[in-house]
Amino acid sequence: LALSFTAALYSVSGYSVPVIIDTPLGRISGIPRDNIASSLPNYLSETQVIMLATDTEYTNTVRDKLKVSVGAEYKIKHDTTTKTSKVINYD
C-alpha cells in the first residue's frame, strides 16, 4: 500500500526527484516479497530509487528480480575491531 501511495504522489506532483525507500521489504516475507520485488521497477519507472535494505530483506531472490533495473549496488561493511563502517561495492 505504501509503495502504491508513493508512486501515486510521485506521478501527480510534477516533480522529478529521486525516491528513497528505507526498509521497503522489512515486514513482508515469502511470495508477497518476491511479487513486490518483481513489480517495484514498474511502480516508479523512469525514477531513480534508492533502497536502504537490510541483509534479511535483500535476499538473492529479491536481488535477482531487481537486477535488471539496478544501476549500482553498495553495502555497509562494519569492522568490529576498529568499530568503523565503510560503504563498499556489493559483491
C-alpha positions as semicolon CSV with decimal commas, in nm:
position;residue;x (nm);y (nm);z (nm)
1;L;0,000;0,000;0,000
2;A;0,283;0,238;0,090
3;L;0,456;0,175;-0,245
4;S;0,134;0,246;-0,434
5;F;0,083;0,566;-0,236
6;T;0,440;0,678;-0,305
7;A;0,406;0,607;-0,676
8;A;0,076;0,797;-0,693
9;L;0,218;1,101;-0,513
10;Y;0,521;1,098;-0,737
11;S;0,312;1,083;-1,055
12;V;0,077;1,370;-0,963
13;S;0,333;1,600;-0,801
14;G;0,500;1,702;-1,126
15;Y;0,844;1,676;-0,966
16;S;1,119;1,451;-1,092
17;V;1,337;1,371;-0,792
18;P;1,499;1,054;-0,659
19;V;1,288;0,845;-0,423
20;I;1,449;0,698;-0,110
21;I;1,281;0,396;0,047
22;D;1,404;0,272;0,385
23;T;1,347;-0,099;0,461
24;P;1,100;-0,148;0,175
25;L;1,051;-0,518;0,244
26;G;1,106;-0,525;0,619
27;R;0,770;-0,666;0,723
28;I;0,699;-0,862;0,409
29;S;0,810;-1,220;0,353
30;G;0,769;-1,512;0,117
31;I;0,573;-1,484;-0,205
32;P;0,449;-1,127;-0,138
33;R;0,814;-1,014;-0,104
34;D;0,902;-1,175;-0,436
35;N;0,597;-1,020;-0,603
36;I;0,688;-0,672;-0,480
37;A;1,048;-0,717;-0,593
38;S;0,921;-0,814;-0,938
39;S;0,683;-0,520;-0,968
40;L;0,881;-0,246;-0,790
41;P;1,062;-0,127;-1,106
42;N;0,723;-0,075;-1,274
43;Y;0,582;0,136;-0,989
44;L;0,844;0,406;-1,026
45;S;0,971;0,364;-1,380
46;E;1,193;0,642;-1,511
47;T;1,274;0,732;-1,149
48;Q;1,593;0,691;-0,952
49;V;1,504;0,479;-0,650
50;I;1,746;0,445;-0,360
51;M;1,663;0,147;-0,142
52;L;1,809;0,114;0,206
53;A;1,760;-0,256;0,278
54;T;1,884;-0,496;0,541
55;D;2,053;-0,824;0,458
56;T;1,737;-1,014;0,551
57;E;1,534;-0,806;0,303
58;Y;1,781;-0,808;0,016
59;T;1,787;-1,182;-0,041
60;N;1,931;-1,349;-0,351
61;T;1,577;-1,393;-0,486
62;V;1,494;-1,026;-0,439
63;R;1,828;-0,925;-0,589
64;D;1,768;-1,143;-0,896
65;K;1,426;-0,987;-0,951
66;L;1,556;-0,631;-0,920
67;K;1,885;-0,683;-1,104
68;V;1,756;-0,573;-1,446
69;S;1,674;-0,228;-1,305
70;V;1,970;-0,175;-1,072
71;G;2,243;0,066;-1,174
72;A;2,470;0,017;-0,873
73;E;2,472;-0,180;-0,550
74;Y;2,658;-0,096;-0,232
75;K;2,668;-0,237;0,117
76;I;2,786;-0,111;0,450
77;K;3,060;-0,327;0,599
78;H;3,122;-0,295;0,970
79;D;3,465;-0,367;1,117
80;T;3,422;-0,482;1,476
81;T;3,792;-0,435;1,552
82;T;3,808;-0,067;1,459
83;K;3,439;-0,007;1,525
84;T;3,404;0,170;1,192
85;S;3,190;0,113;0,886
86;K;3,264;0,158;0,517
87;V;3,045;0,173;0,208
88;I;3,177;-0,083;-0,042
89;N;3,065;-0,231;-0,371
90;Y;2,822;-0,519;-0,334
91;D;2,997;-0,845;-0,426
